[in-house]
Amino acid sequence: MKELVEFIAKAIVNEPTQVQVTEEEGEDGLILKLQVAPDDKGRVIGKQGRVAQAMRTLIRVLAAKEGRRAVLEIV
């Protein structure tokens, strides 16, 4: 899942070298934290949060296939 988030984020942003994804285990399951350059935050979030919501949906589907829960946070 980490690789998928990284791949999508690097395809969207202007500075792909600034993309960092970290994984943490939380109470609700896996927490993926996405960090991008300050100028690229808007690109990752998208208009009305559509890009971020689409990424979250993909993460939830992949996690459900594994029988887990996952959350994407944009830091």
N, C-alpha and C positions, 0 to 999 in steps of 0.2 A: 504494500500500500504506500509505503514511503516513497518508493521509486515512481509510482504513478503520479503522486502529488508533485514530486520534483519535476517530472517530465512535462506535465501540463503547465506548471508555473514558469518553467524556463522557456516554453514556447510562447507564452503570453508577454512576458516582461521585456524591457529594453536592456536590462543589465542582468543576464542570466547567471553571472558569477556571484551575485549577491544573494541568490536563492539558497535558503537553508531550511531543511525539514528535520525536526527532531521527534522522536517517539517517546512517549511516557505511558506507563501503566497507571491508570487512575481507578477510582471506585466504579465508574461506569464502563470501564474497558480501556481500550487504547485511545490515547490522545495524541493527535498529530499536530505539531505546531509549525506553522509556515511563516518564515521571515523573509521579507523582500526589501529592496531599497525603498526609502520613503517616497520617491517619485513614482514607483511602480505599484504602490498599494491600491490606487484607484483602478488600475488595469486588472489586478487580481480579484478585486471585489466586484467590478463590473457595474453597469447601470442597474440601480435598484437592487444590487446584490445578486444578480442573476448568475454571474460566473462562479462566485463563491458558493452559491446554493447548488449549482450543478456539480461542482467538485465534491461538496458534502454528500450529495446523493450517490455519486459513484463510490465514495468511501463506505457509506452505509451498506450499499449492495455487496461490495466485496467482503466486508466484515460479516454480513449476514450469511454469506456462503460458507464462511469459516466457522460460523456459530458464535461469533463474537459481536461486540459493539465497538464502534469507533466514532470519534468526533474530530472535526477539523477546526483548529483555531488559527486565525490570522493574527499574528503578533505585530 
